[in-house]
Amino acid sequence: MAYIPTSVLPAQFGECFRKERKALALTQEQLAQKVGLARQTISQIEKGENVGLHTILAALSGLRKGLRIDTARINYDEIGQLDDA
């Protein structure tokens, strides 16, 4: 399972989404048909484009995944990078 950091960027989410889809050996077309979306929409998600929350939730359901709201955790590596800037 791919780890999605707390301060995830859309492109990072898209990459994790793609890895999860490929781990299930699904093509974009197969996943799209499974959840009633267009293949282009799956491609947009994987590119980190804005498709809307309902669309993301539908696509995640096809991967047997969901979203969870969690307490943000401090990423000490990112804080160190800010100090170096």
HUFEN-V919406 format. One record per residue. N is the residue number from 0. RES is the residue in one small letter. NEAR is the number of other C-alpha atoms within 8 Angstrom. Layout:
n=N res=RES near=NEAR
n=N res=RES near=NEAR
This chain:
n=0 res=m near=3
n=1 res=a near=6
n=2 res=y near=5
n=3 res=i near=8
n=4 res=p near=5
n=5 res=t near=6
n=6 res=s near=4
n=7 res=v near=8
n=8 res=l near=7
n=9 res=p near=9
n=10 res=a near=10
n=11 res=q near=10
n=12 res=f near=12
n=13 res=g near=12
n=14 res=e near=11
n=15 res=c near=11
n=16 res=f near=10
n=17 res=r near=9
n=18 res=k near=9
n=19 res=e near=11
n=20 res=r near=13
n=21 res=k near=9
n=22 res=a near=7
n=23 res=l near=7
n=24 res=a near=6
n=25 res=l near=10
n=26 res=t near=8
n=27 res=q near=10
n=28 res=e near=9
n=29 res=q near=8
n=30 res=l near=15
n=31 res=a near=14
n=32 res=q near=10
n=33 res=k near=8
n=34 res=v near=10
n=35 res=g near=6
n=36 res=l near=10
n=37 res=a near=9
n=38 res=r near=11
n=39 res=q near=6
n=40 res=t near=10
n=41 res=i near=13
n=42 res=s near=9
n=43 res=q near=11
n=44 res=i near=13
n=45 res=e near=13
n=46 res=k near=10
n=47 res=g near=13
n=48 res=e near=9
n=49 res=n near=6
n=50 res=v near=9
n=51 res=g near=6
n=52 res=l near=6
n=53 res=h near=6
n=54 res=t near=8
n=55 res=i near=10
n=56 res=l near=10
n=57 res=a near=9
n=58 res=a near=13
n=59 res=l near=10
n=60 res=s near=10
n=61 res=g near=10
n=62 res=l near=10
n=63 res=r near=6
n=64 res=k near=7
n=65 res=g near=7
n=66 res=l near=5
n=67 res=r near=4
n=68 res=i near=4
n=69 res=d near=4
n=70 res=t near=4
n=71 res=a near=5
n=72 res=r near=5
n=73 res=i near=4
n=74 res=n near=6
n=75 res=y near=6
n=76 res=d near=6
n=77 res=e near=7
n=78 res=i near=8
n=79 res=g near=8
n=80 res=q near=8
n=81 res=l near=7
n=82 res=d near=6
n=83 res=d near=5
n=84 res=a near=4
